[in-house]
Amino acid sequence: MDVLYLIDSSIDTRSLPRLQHYFPEGTIVQDVMAGETQLLLYRVASGEEPVIPVQHPVAAQLGDQATLLGFDLDAESYAPGESINLTLYWWVEKEFSENYTIFTHLVGSINPVTGTPIWGQHDSQPGGGSYPTSVWQEGEIIIDSYQIPIQGDAPAGEYRLEVGMYLLETGQRLPIIGSQEEVFQDSLPLITIRVED
């Protein structure tokens, strides 16, 4: 089934160039002016694979609904108190029936404040809550950004950046299968970063 994107280009100047970049074979099938509003309909053919220049390819599947294609990261070393800028690239394999929250955790040694190994996190529904998984369409690509604050007293050393999805109501996480068929229980380690004084 083809995927159609409706864009209000009078207020959204970023979506069409992004779609044309990631799906260069797509076409504008309708361009309508209604007063000062310009609506565009962009069609991506069924099965067209996105052209995604991600920094770090991943190709890990979460449940049977989505594949994490990869991620971008603004740096690989940080100071305590700084924030990690992370962009995740999702490919929707199958439509979601529920709204999942995406978690991003910075994991190290046990944090005496929380009693867990988490030293930074940002949990959110996609798009900062504006584009929940229940409206994701099969074949769609989702680009989602997170700022993960690092705790100000985080000790220097190596930390893992991990992601996953869970239902807020129950805490149940989606299982993860990596690109080499590795089975991760419910969180996916993306990369090791350094925190430096």
DALINPE-V346752 format. One line per field, one symbol per residue. ss: DSSP state (H for helix, E for strand, - for the rest). phi: phi as a letter, one per 20 degrees, with the letter a starting at -180 (. if undefined). A space follows every 10 residues. Layout:
ss=???
phi=???
//
This chain:
ss=--EEEEEE-- ----HHHHHH HH----EEEE EEEE--EEEE EEEE------ -----EEEEE EE---EEEEE EEE---EE-- --EEEEEEEE EE-------E EEEEEEEEEE E----EEEEE EEEE-HHHH- --HHH----- EEEEEEEEE- ------EEEE EEEEEEE--- --E--EE--- --EE---EEE EEEEE--
phi=.fdddeceff cdeeffgfff fecfefcedb ccdcmeeddd ddddfgnfef eceffcfcld edldebdefr bdcfacbbdg nfdeecdddd deebfeeced eedccddbff effdmceeda abdafgmmne cfffdfdgne dddcdcddfe gfdfffqecd eccrcbeffd mfdffccffd mfddfbbdfe aedddcf
//
